[in-house]
Amino acid sequence: MTEDEARRIELVRAVELEDRDAVLLTREDREQADHRARNAALPLKGRKFERAFITARADLLAARLLSRHNGLADFVRKSRWPGWISVVVPLLALGAGVFANEFGTDKRMDLLAVPLLGTIAWNLLVYFWILVAGIRGILTRRATLGRSSTSPLNTFIAAIGRLGRRDDPDGTAIERAAATFRMRWTQLTAPLNAARAGRTLHLGAAMFAAGLIGGIYVRALVIEYRAGWESTFMGPEAVRAILAVVLGPASQLSQVAIPPLTDIAAMRWAGAETAGVNAAPWIHLYTLTVAGAIIAPRLLLALWEQLRVLRLGRSLPVAGRADFYIRRLLRSSGTSPGRARVTPYAYHPDEDTRRRLAATLKTVLGDGAEVVFDEAVGYGAEEEWAARHSVNDADDYHLVLFSLSTTPEAENHGELVRALTEETARRDKGQIIGALIDEGPYRTHFAGQTGLDERVETRLAQWRSMLAPLGILPIGIALSDAPGDVLAKNIEANLIRPEELNA
């Protein structure tokens, strides 16, 4: 998705997830958007239809949101990269470079001046850091086998975006939606904004170097620079060695020779003397060196970052088919009714419990959704079951159903979930694995006893602790007794990935 398309999709996503009472976007708004987006995307098929449907729907709903809520429009406008930074920073750097060439007295050009040697040394250090970071990035990507990894600059950009953020779970729908959008948008655009920041910094470094050299040339038109050096600790031998290393390539290229040791020694300043030599050859050598070591590489790096900006700006990784919200939209488009599979483990739910769970899943996933119940897996039979059953690619969701009456054991209950999550990860079809803990049998058995709620919470904490390393957040609910809306809300939360809940 382009950046603007992604922004609208994420804005509408945040609002619909937080606006459960349909205050900001009415149900009529959403139904009309579904209908119009479906008609707009009808000529297309497959993934192209899905993208066109989601994009058109977001365009319609975002337009309604922004027209109704001026504050939201201002909020979205502030989520854009401030383009003035990309202009002001390089211009400030150019000015800083022009005024940085203070070499001591008015007519002295100190060959060891910090603005020159320090700028060159700093840029070489930056190149080394970029090289090391690039190598580490390659090794990290190989080590994680394609799993997402975040660079330090991306992390910094994302952290900056979270400064001043106040999340209030009890706030209004628009406040919660704004917080959700801000968090996700900061994470999604961190690589893009890091590329923009890198482009600006590289341009700034090139402009600073250009200003530094340009300032010297401008001043040299009206005064005569006298080149020399002074040092408390270094002698002529060390100074010539440094100049040969720093200016050697420029000397070879320009055929301007670096003076011999005796001439270097004669250029040493003593006190207020301004002897030295005419600085023109040295200015030319430093100009070539700065141009080759700073300006050209920095401009190339800025160009590279600009190409990344263009690429990332056209392909932001918005939520895809693995996202619960996107799946729900695709079901409303009529192309993906959804399918959920339930596998009970060491638990035999009665027919009424199965019926309530199936009805709730259809409420959450859509009336056209298909719900399939597996035969219950016996205690200790998880390895045999995993060997005989493979993940069905037709399933959008696979829920493992446990009973709170049983004690969670990593080598049994956890082993079944681990087998499912690992096979799902290998297939990479976007299927979501979840876990439901039925509190009903446990609450029925201990009904009327004091402290029952605390005991239930303690046992649920054990289940969460056991499944957390597998990336599963189990939801505890009394399937036979919970009100329908509560049951649907909890199951829907179970079908959303943990990282989406955190966002």
C-alpha positions in Angstrom: 0.0 0.0 0.0 1.1 3.6 -0.6 1.6 5.7 2.5 -1.7 7.6 2.1 -3.6 4.4 1.4 -2.0 2.8 4.5 -2.8 5.8 6.6 -6.5 5.7 5.8 -6.7 1.9 6.3 -5.0 2.1 9.7 -7.1 5.0 10.8 -10.3 3.2 9.9 -9.0 0.0 11.4 -8.3 1.8 14.7 -11.7 3.4 14.8 -13.6 0.2 14.0 -11.7 -1.8 16.6 -12.3 0.8 19.3 -15.7 2.0 18.3 -17.7 -1.1 19.2 -20.8 0.9 19.9 -20.8 2.4 16.4 -20.7 6.0 17.6 -18.0 7.4 15.3 -19.0 5.2 12.3 -22.5 4.0 12.3 -23.4 0.5 11.2 -25.1 2.1 8.2 -21.8 3.8 7.3 -20.0 0.5 7.4 -22.6 -1.3 5.4 -22.7 1.4 2.7 -18.9 1.3 2.6 -18.9 -2.5 2.2 -21.4 -2.2 -0.7 -19.7 0.6 -2.6 -16.2 -0.9 -2.1 -17.5 -4.3 -3.3 -18.9 -2.7 -6.4 -15.8 -0.7 -7.1 -13.6 -3.8 -6.9 -15.9 -6.2 -8.8 -14.0 -6.2 -12.1 -10.9 -7.6 -10.2 -10.1 -11.0 -8.9 -8.2 -12.6 -6.1 -5.6 -10.5 -4.3 -6.3 -7.5 -6.5 -9.9 -7.6 -5.6 -9.0 -7.8 -1.9 -6.7 -4.9 -2.0 -9.1 -2.8 -4.1 -11.9 -3.6 -1.7 -10.0 -2.8 1.5 -8.6 0.4 0.0 -11.9 1.7 -1.4 -13.7 0.9 1.8 -11.0 2.8 3.9 -11.2 5.8 1.5 -14.9 6.1 2.0 -14.9 5.7 5.7 -11.9 7.9 6.3 -13.5 10.7 4.3 -16.6 10.5 6.5 -14.5 10.4 9.7 -12.4 13.4 8.7 -15.4 15.4 7.6 -17.2 14.8 10.8 -14.4 15.3 13.3 -12.1 18.3 12.7 -9.9 17.3 15.6 -9.3 13.9 14.0 -8.3 15.6 10.7 -5.7 17.7 12.5 -4.5 14.6 14.3 -4.0 12.7 11.0 -2.3 15.6 9.4 0.3 15.6 12.2 1.0 12.0 11.5 2.7 13.0 8.3 6.5 13.5 8.0 7.3 17.2 8.5 8.7 17.9 5.0 10.3 21.2 6.2 12.9 19.2 8.2 14.3 17.9 4.9 15.0 21.4 3.7 15.8 23.3 6.9 18.4 20.9 8.3 20.6 20.9 5.1 20.4 24.7 4.9 21.4 25.1 8.5 24.2 22.6 8.0 25.4 24.7 5.0 25.4 27.9 7.1 27.2 26.1 9.9 29.9 24.9 7.6 30.5 28.4 6.1 31.0 29.9 9.6 33.0 26.9 11.0 36.3 27.7 9.3 37.8 29.7 12.0 41.5 28.8 11.8 43.0 30.9 14.6 44.1 34.3 13.4 42.4 35.9 10.4 45.0 34.8 7.9 46.0 31.5 9.2 45.0 28.2 7.8 45.9 25.6 10.4 46.6 22.3 8.5 45.6 20.4 11.7 42.4 22.4 12.3 39.6 20.5 13.9 36.9 21.7 11.5 38.8 20.0 8.6 40.5 17.0 10.1 37.7 16.5 12.7 35.0 16.6 10.0 36.9 14.0 7.8 37.5 11.7 10.8 33.9 11.9 11.9 32.6 11.0 8.5 35.0 8.1 8.2 33.7 6.9 11.6 30.1 7.2 10.4 30.9 5.1 7.3 32.5 2.4 9.5 29.3 2.4 11.7 27.1 2.1 8.6 29.2 -0.8 7.3 29.1 -2.6 10.7 25.4 -2.0 11.0 24.8 -3.3 7.5 26.8 -6.5 8.2 25.0 -7.0 11.5 21.6 -6.5 9.7 22.5 -9.2 7.1 23.6 -11.6 9.8 20.5 -10.9 11.9 18.2 -11.5 9.0 19.9 -14.8 8.2 19.9 -15.9 11.8 16.2 -15.1 12.2 15.2 -16.8 8.9 13.2 -13.9 7.7 11.6 -13.0 11.0 11.1 -9.3 11.5 14.1 -7.4 13.0 14.3 -3.8 13.9 17.4 -1.6 13.4 18.5 0.8 16.1 17.5 3.8 14.1 14.0 2.3 13.4 13.7 1.6 17.2 14.7 5.2 18.0 12.3 6.7 15.5 9.5 4.5 16.9 10.4 5.5 20.5 10.3 9.2 19.5 6.8 8.7 18.1 5.6 7.3 21.5 6.9 10.3 23.5 4.1 12.1 25.3 1.6 9.3 24.5 -1.1 8.7 27.1 -3.2 5.6 26.7 -6.5 5.6 28.6 -8.4 2.4 28.2 -11.4 4.1 29.8 -11.2 7.1 27.4 -13.7 7.9 24.7 -13.8 5.8 21.5 -12.0 8.5 19.5 -9.3 8.8 22.2 -8.7 5.1 22.2 -8.8 5.0 18.4 -6.2 7.8 18.2 -3.9 6.0 20.7 -4.2 2.7 18.7 -3.6 4.5 15.4 -0.6 6.4 16.8 1.0 3.3 18.1 0.6 1.2 15.0 1.4 4.0 12.6 4.6 4.8 14.5 5.6 1.2 14.2 4.6 0.8 10.5 6.4 4.0 9.4 9.5 3.6 11.5 11.6 2.2 8.6 10.2 4.8 6.2 10.9 7.7 8.6 14.3 6.3 9.4 15.1 6.4 5.7 13.8 10.0 5.6 15.9 10.9 8.6 19.0 9.2 7.1 18.5 11.1 3.8 18.2 14.4 5.7 21.3 13.7 7.8 23.4 12.7 4.8 22.4 15.8 2.9 23.2 17.8 6.0 26.6 16.3 6.3 27.3 17.0 2.6 26.1 20.6 2.8 28.2 21.2 6.0 31.3 20.0 4.2 30.5 22.1 1.1 29.9 25.1 3.3 33.2 24.5 5.1 35.2 24.4 1.8 33.1 27.1 0.2 33.7 29.4 3.1 37.4 29.0 2.8 37.4 29.8 -0.9 35.2 32.8 -0.5 37.4 34.3 2.2 40.5 33.4 0.2 39.3 35.8 -2.5 39.9 38.8 -0.4 42.6 37.7 2.0 45.8 35.6 1.6 45.7 32.5 3.8 49.1 31.4 5.1 49.2 27.7 5.7 51.1 26.3 8.7 50.7 24.2 11.8 51.4 24.1 15.5 51.2 21.3 18.1 52.2 20.7 21.7 53.0 17.0 21.3 53.6 16.4 17.6 56.7 17.1 15.6 57.2 17.6 11.9 57.5 13.9 11.2 54.1 13.1 12.8 52.5 16.0 11.1 53.8 15.1 7.7 52.7 11.5 8.2 49.1 12.6 9.1 48.9 14.9 6.1 50.3 12.2 3.8 47.5 9.8 5.0 44.7 12.3 4.8 45.7 14.3 1.7 47.7 11.6 -0.1 44.9 10.4 -2.4 44.1 14.0 -3.4 47.8 14.7 -4.0 48.1 11.7 -6.3 45.0 12.8 -8.2 45.9 16.5 -8.5 49.7 16.1 -8.8 50.0 18.7 -6.0 52.9 17.3 -4.0 53.0 17.2 -0.2 56.1 19.2 0.8 59.2 17.3 2.2 59.9 17.1 5.9 62.2 20.2 5.9 59.4 22.4 4.4 56.9 21.0 6.9 59.2 21.9 9.7 59.6 25.4 8.3 55.8 25.9 8.3 55.6 25.5 12.1 54.2 28.6 13.7 55.8 30.0 16.8 53.8 32.4 18.9 52.0 35.1 17.0 54.1 34.6 13.8 52.1 34.3 10.6 54.9 33.0 8.4 53.8 29.7 6.8 53.3 29.5 3.1 50.7 30.5 0.6 47.7 28.2 1.3 46.3 27.8 -2.2 47.8 24.3 -2.8 46.6 23.1 0.6 43.2 24.5 0.0 43.0 22.6 -3.3 44.2 19.4 -1.6 41.6 19.7 1.2 38.9 20.5 -1.3 39.5 17.3 -3.2 39.8 15.3 0.0 36.5 16.7 1.4 34.8 16.3 -1.9 35.9 12.7 -2.2 35.7 11.6 1.4 32.6 13.5 2.5 30.5 15.2 -0.2 30.4 12.5 -2.8 29.8 9.6 -0.4 27.2 11.5 1.5 25.3 12.4 -1.6 25.4 8.8 -2.7 24.1 7.7 0.7 21.4 10.4 0.5 20.4 9.1 -2.9 20.3 5.6 -1.6 18.0 6.7 1.3 15.8 8.6 -1.1 15.4 5.4 -3.2 14.4 3.6 0.0 11.9 6.4 0.8 10.3 5.9 -2.6 10.2 2.1 -2.3 8.9 2.1 1.3 6.5 4.8 0.6 4.8 2.7 -2.1 4.8 -0.5 -0.1 4.0 0.0 3.6 3.3 -3.3 5.2 -0.2 -2.7 6.5 -2.2 -5.5 8.2 -2.8 -8.5 5.9 -4.8 -11.6 5.8 -3.3 -12.8 9.0 -4.9 -9.9 10.8 -8.3 -10.6 12.4 -9.7 -7.2 11.3 -8.7 -7.7 7.7 -10.1 -11.2 7.7 -13.4 -9.8 9.0 -13.5 -7.2 6.2 -12.8 -9.8 3.5 -15.7 -11.9 4.9 -17.9 -8.9 4.5 -16.8 -8.6 0.9 -18.3 -12.0 0.2 -15.1 -13.6 -0.9 -13.9 -15.2 2.3 -16.6 -16.7 4.6 -14.0 -18.0 7.1 -13.5 -21.3 8.7 -12.6 -22.2 12.3 -11.5 -25.6 13.7 -11.9 -26.5 17.3 -9.8 -29.3 18.8 -10.7 -30.3 22.4 -7.9 -31.8 24.5 -8.5 -34.1 27.5 -12.0 -32.6 27.5 -15.4 -33.7 26.1 -17.7 -30.7 25.9 -21.4 -31.5 25.8 -23.6 -30.8 22.9 -25.0 -27.6 24.3 -21.5 -26.2 24.9 -20.5 -27.2 21.3 -23.6 -25.5 19.9 -23.0 -22.3 21.9 -19.4 -22.1 20.8 -20.2 -22.8 17.2 -22.9 -20.1 17.2 -20.6 -17.6 18.9 -17.8 -18.3 16.3 -20.3 -17.6 13.5 -21.3 -14.4 15.3 -17.7 -13.3 15.4 -16.6 -14.6 12.0 -19.8 -14.1 10.0 -22.9 -16.1 9.4 -21.3 -17.8 6.4 -18.4 -19.1 8.5 -17.8 -22.8 8.8 -17.1 -24.3 12.3 -15.5 -27.8 12.5 -15.1 -29.8 15.7 -12.4 -32.4 15.9 -12.8 -35.5 18.0 -11.3 -34.8 21.5 -7.6 -35.6 21.9 -7.0 -38.0 24.8 -4.7 -37.0 27.6 -1.1 -38.1 26.6 -2.1 -38.7 23.0 -0.9 -35.4 21.7 2.1 -36.8 19.8 0.1 -39.5 18.2 -2.6 -36.9 17.2 0.0 -34.5 15.8 1.6 -37.4 13.7 -1.8 -38.3 12.2 -3.2 -34.8 11.7 -1.7 -31.9 9.8 -2.7 -28.3 9.7 -5.5 -27.7 7.2 -4.7 -24.8 5.0 -8.5 -24.2 4.5 -8.8 -23.3 8.2 -8.5 -19.6 9.1 -8.4 -20.3 12.8 -7.6 -23.3 14.9 -8.7 -23.2 18.5 -7.5 -25.7 21.1 -10.2 -26.1 23.8 -9.1 -27.0 27.3 -11.0 -27.4 30.6 -10.0 -25.3 33.6 -10.6 -28.4 35.7 -7.3 -29.9 34.4 -3.9 -28.8 35.5 -1.8 -27.3 32.6 1.3 -29.4 31.8 3.8 -28.2 29.2 4.7 -31.7 28.2 1.1 -32.6 27.3 -1.2 -29.6 26.9 1.7 -27.4 25.8 3.1 -30.0 23.5 -0.1 -30.1 21.4 -0.2 -26.3 21.1 3.6 -26.2 20.3 3.1 -28.8 17.5 0.3 -26.7 16.0 2.1 -23.4 16.2 5.3 -24.8 14.7 3.6 -26.4 11.7 1.5 -23.2 11.2 4.7 -21.2 11.1 6.3 -23.5 8.6 3.3 -23.4 6.3 3.0 -19.6 6.7 -0.5 -19.4 5.4 -1.7 -16.8 7.9 -3.6 -19.3 10.0 -4.2 -18.1 13.6 -3.8 -20.5 16.6 -5.8 -19.8 19.7 -6.6 -21.4 23.0 -9.9 -21.3 25.0 -10.1 -22.4 28.6 -13.7 -23.5 29.5 -14.3 -22.4 33.1 -17.8 -23.9 33.2 -17.0 -27.4 34.6 -14.7 -26.0 37.3 -17.2 -23.3 38.4 -20.0 -25.9 38.4 -18.0 -28.3 40.6 -17.1 -25.7 43.1 -20.2 -23.6 43.0 -21.0 -21.8 46.2 -17.5 -22.0 47.7 -15.9 -18.9 48.9 -12.9 -17.5 47.0 -14.0 -19.3 43.8 -13.2 -16.3 41.5 -9.7 -16.0 43.0 -9.1 -19.7 42.5 -10.3 -19.5 38.9 -7.9 -16.5 38.3 -5.0 -18.4 39.8 -5.6 -21.4 37.5 -5.9 -19.2 34.5 -2.6 -17.5 35.4 -1.1 -21.0 35.3 -2.4 -21.6 31.8 -1.2 -18.2 30.6 2.2 -18.9 32.0 2.4 -22.2 30.3 1.3 -21.0 26.9 3.0 -17.6 26.9 6.3 -19.0 25.6 4.4 -20.3 22.5 3.0 -16.9 21.7 -0.5 -17.9 22.8 -2.8 -15.8 25.0 -5.5 -18.1 26.3 -8.9 -16.8 27.2 -10.9 -18.1 30.1 -14.7 -18.1 29.7 -17.6 -20.2 30.9 -18.9 -21.4 27.6 -22.2 -22.7 29.0 -23.1 -19.8 31.2 -21.5 -16.6 29.8 -23.8 -14.1 28.1 -23.7 -14.2 24.4 -22.1 -10.7 23.9 -19.5 -11.4 26.6 -18.7 -14.8 25.0 -18.3 -13.2 21.6 -16.1 -10.4 22.8 -13.8 -12.8 24.6 -13.5 -15.2 21.7 -12.9 -12.3 19.3 -10.0 -11.2 21.5 -8.6 -14.7 21.4 -8.6 -14.6 17.6 -6.6 -11.4 17.5 -2.9 -11.9 17.7 -1.2 -10.9 21.0 0.8 -8.2 19.2 -2.4 -6.7 17.9 -3.8 -6.6 21.4 -0.7 -4.9 22.7 -1.0 -2.3 19.9 
